[in-house]
Amino acid sequence: LTQDQIDRCFHFGGDGTFEILDVPGKGKRERTLNAYILLGLGRFLSSAERTFTDDEAREVCERAGCYDSANHAATMKEKGSDLSGDKSKGWTITSIGLKRAAQLLKDNAAA
């Protein structure tokens, strides 16, 4: 990944915080899954941690306008091998998820 590709989706603060600027995808379902993946990548890039809470991810979805309360649980069942965990214990982005996140950034920068 290049710094430009990262900067198109994230803003990192000097204190280890970050904001996701853009959640790519077609439709709420795809964007929701991408939001969770990007949150995992952002956490990894800012702190070398891979874990985050479901509340943090839902907040990202709400800010991005892709949170669909009626279908959110069903959407998260489609997470595949990009994430492990669940709503109550929290989520961890897997190595496969990190690769997918990197591809999202590359695709976003090329668009």
Order of alpha helices (4+ residues) and beta strands (2+ residues): alpha-beta-beta-alpha-beta-alpha-alpha-beta-beta-alpha
